[in-house]
């Protein structure tokens, strides 16, 4: 309605009742979304770190930091810990499911997504915003865990099904696998999108503008929304903002978009 009035050259005085109603409804929608997000589909970064701590303790109890996995159960435990650690360090989308193993960085320079073992790093060429950000490399610290997971793979991919090291985890099953890690530990069905939101909320709640730089570094499409109720920042990477700043005629809106 607001867009139609603007196209017809209506005066601001005529449009303002509609603008105010738009803002009111948008606020209610955001408030409802915030309330829903605190249930099963949202976790704080502290909760995600807690899952890493939980898994690390189990791995330590089984002495898997000093030996290779003896069965599928142990192999999957190491894999889960590595995946959570990767998301804590680099909250990508679902690209971890596409990582193929290589020891030669030059092979991974132009196409495909890889985990390189000399030295250990994640290399991305094919991802959602690759047209804008291009080739990306993410250094990994020296870690015996990554080496053990790589050695246990029989498929050539980093992540493999629990009952078969020769079957990589790909496509929709990856979402199920990732959310199950959190469902079995903190009873929340968390995916990569929720992890990304948790990162931005935790790191940039007091400086929303700075979150744009982090978005670029992670190869995200940048859309930062300041939630009015919690005064926190969440990343809307694949969702349209509830309100549209171009439809408002007064003041600056809390949605900043780029690329």
C-alpha positions in Angstrom: 0.0 0.0 0.0 2.8 2.4 0.9 4.6 1.7 -2.3 1.4 2.3 -4.3 0.8 5.6 -2.6 4.4 6.7 -3.3 4.1 5.7 -7.0 0.9 7.9 -7.2 2.7 10.9 -5.7 0.8 11.1 -2.5 1.8 13.6 0.2 3.7 12.4 3.2 0.7 13.4 5.4 -1.5 10.9 3.5 1.0 8.1 3.8 2.1 8.5 7.4 -0.9 6.6 8.9 0.0 3.6 6.7 3.7 4.0 7.6 3.0 4.0 11.3 0.8 0.9 10.9 3.5 -0.8 8.9 6.0 -0.1 11.7 3.6 -1.4 14.3 2.9 -4.6 12.5 6.6 -5.1 11.7 7.5 -4.7 15.4 5.0 -7.3 16.4 6.2 -9.8 13.8 9.8 -9.3 15.0 8.8 -9.7 18.6 7.0 -13.0 17.8 10.0 -14.2 15.8 12.3 -13.4 18.7 10.1 -15.4 21.1 9.9 -18.3 18.7 13.7 -18.3 18.2 14.4 -18.9 21.9 12.8 -22.4 21.7 14.2 -25.2 19.7 15.8 -23.4 16.8 18.0 -21.0 18.5 21.1 -21.3 20.8 23.5 -18.9 22.2 27.2 -19.1 21.4 27.8 -20.1 25.0 25.5 -23.1 24.6 27.3 -24.2 21.4 30.6 -23.9 23.3 29.1 -26.0 26.0 28.4 -28.8 23.4 32.0 -28.7 22.3 33.1 -29.0 26.0 30.7 -32.0 26.5 32.0 -33.8 23.4 35.6 -33.0 24.3 35.2 -34.6 27.7 33.8 -37.8 26.2 36.6 -38.0 23.7 39.1 -37.4 26.5 37.6 -40.1 28.7 37.9 -42.6 25.8 41.5 -41.4 25.2 40.8 -40.7 21.6 43.1 -37.7 21.5 46.0 -40.2 21.7 44.8 -43.0 19.5 42.8 -43.6 16.3 39.1 -44.6 16.5 38.6 -48.3 17.0 35.0 -48.5 15.7 32.3 -46.5 13.9 31.0 -45.1 17.2 34.4 -43.6 18.1 35.0 -42.3 14.6 31.7 -40.5 14.6 32.4 -39.0 18.0 35.7 -37.5 16.8 33.9 -36.3 13.7 31.2 -34.6 15.7 33.7 -32.8 17.9 35.6 -31.6 14.9 32.5 -30.3 13.2 31.4 -28.3 16.2 34.9 -26.9 16.6 34.9 -25.9 12.9 31.6 -24.1 13.3 32.9 -22.3 16.4 35.9 -21.0 14.5 34.4 -20.5 11.0 30.6 -20.4 11.0 30.1 -21.2 7.3 26.8 -22.5 5.7 26.8 -26.2 4.9 30.1 -26.2 3.0 31.7 -28.5 5.5 29.7 -31.3 4.0 31.3 -30.7 0.6 35.0 -30.8 1.8 37.1 -33.3 -0.1 40.5 -34.3 1.3 43.7 -33.3 -0.5 47.4 -32.9 0.5 48.1 -30.5 -2.4 46.8 -26.9 -2.2 47.4 -26.3 -5.9 44.8 -28.9 -6.8 42.2 -27.0 -4.8 42.9 -23.5 -6.1 40.2 -23.1 -8.7 37.3 -25.5 -8.3 35.6 -27.5 -5.5 35.8 -27.3 -1.7 38.6 -29.0 0.2 40.3 -29.6 3.4 44.0 -29.5 2.8 46.4 -31.4 5.1 49.7 -29.7 4.2 49.1 -27.4 6.1 45.6 -28.0 7.5 43.2 -25.4 6.1 39.7 -25.2 4.5 39.6 -24.1 0.9 36.3 -22.9 -0.7 35.6 -22.2 -4.3 32.0 -23.2 -4.6 29.7 -21.6 -2.1 26.6 -19.3 -2.1 28.4 -16.0 -2.4 31.5 -17.2 -4.3 30.7 -14.8 -7.2 31.3 -11.9 -4.9 34.0 -13.2 -2.6 35.8 -15.7 -4.8 38.4 -18.2 -3.6 38.5 -18.4 0.2 41.0 -20.1 2.6 40.6 -20.7 6.3 43.7 -21.6 8.3 43.3 -24.3 10.9 45.5 -24.6 13.9 47.7 -27.7 14.3 45.2 -30.3 15.7 45.5 -34.0 16.1 41.7 -34.3 16.0 41.5 -33.2 12.3 44.3 -35.5 11.4 42.5 -38.5 13.0 39.2 -37.7 11.3 40.9 -37.4 7.9 42.7 -40.7 8.4 39.5 -42.5 9.3 37.8 -41.4 6.1 37.4 -44.0 3.3 35.4 -41.8 0.9 37.8 -39.0 0.2 35.5 -36.6 2.0 36.0 -35.1 5.5 32.6 -36.1 6.9 31.2 -39.6 6.6 28.1 -41.5 7.7 28.3 -43.0 11.1 27.9 -46.6 10.0 30.0 -46.4 6.9 33.3 -44.5 6.5 33.1 -44.9 2.8 29.8 -42.9 2.5 30.1 -39.1 2.7 27.6 -37.0 4.4 26.1 -34.8 1.7 23.0 -32.8 0.9 19.9 -32.8 3.2 21.4 -35.5 5.4 24.0 -33.0 6.6 21.4 -30.7 8.1 19.9 -33.7 9.9 23.3 -34.9 11.1 24.3 -31.4 12.4 21.0 -30.7 14.2 21.2 -34.2 15.8 24.5 -33.2 17.5 22.7 -30.5 19.4 19.4 -32.3 19.8 21.3 -35.1 21.6 23.3 -32.8 23.8 21.2 -29.7 24.6 17.8 -30.8 23.2 17.8 -28.1 20.5 17.6 -28.7 16.8 20.3 -26.2 15.7 21.5 -25.9 12.1 24.2 -23.8 10.4 22.0 -20.8 10.1 21.3 -20.7 13.8 25.1 -21.1 14.6 25.8 -18.1 12.3 23.2 -16.0 14.0 24.7 -16.9 17.4 28.1 -15.8 16.3 27.0 -12.4 15.1 24.7 -11.9 18.1 27.5 -12.7 20.6 30.3 -10.7 18.9 28.5 -7.6 17.7 25.6 -6.9 19.9 26.9 -3.5 20.8 28.3 -2.6 17.4 25.9 -3.6 14.6 27.9 -1.8 11.9 31.0 -3.8 12.6 29.1 -7.0 11.9 29.2 -6.1 8.2 33.0 -6.7 8.2 32.6 -10.1 9.8 29.9 -11.0 7.2 32.3 -10.3 4.4 35.1 -12.3 6.1 32.8 -15.3 6.4 31.5 -14.9 2.8 28.0 -14.2 4.0 25.5 -12.0 2.2 25.3 -9.1 4.6 22.0 -8.3 6.2 22.2 -7.3 9.8 19.0 -6.8 11.8 19.0 -5.1 15.3 16.2 -6.8 17.3 14.4 -4.0 19.2 13.4 -6.1 22.2 16.7 -7.8 23.0 19.0 -5.0 21.6 21.0 -7.8 20.0 22.2 -8.4 16.5 21.2 -11.4 14.5 22.3 -12.4 11.0 19.5 -12.7 8.4 21.6 -14.4 5.7 18.8 -16.1 3.7 15.7 -14.4 5.1 14.1 -11.2 3.9 14.0 -8.4 6.4 10.6 -7.9 8.0 10.6 -4.2 7.2 11.9 -2.3 4.2 13.8 0.9 4.9 12.9 2.4 1.5 9.3 2.4 2.5 9.8 4.6 5.6 9.9 8.3 5.3 11.4 9.3 8.6 14.6 8.4 10.5 17.1 5.6 10.0 15.9 2.0 10.2 17.7 -0.8 12.0 18.2 -2.9 8.8 21.5 -2.4 6.9 21.9 -4.3 3.7 24.7 -4.7 1.3 25.5 -7.1 -1.6 
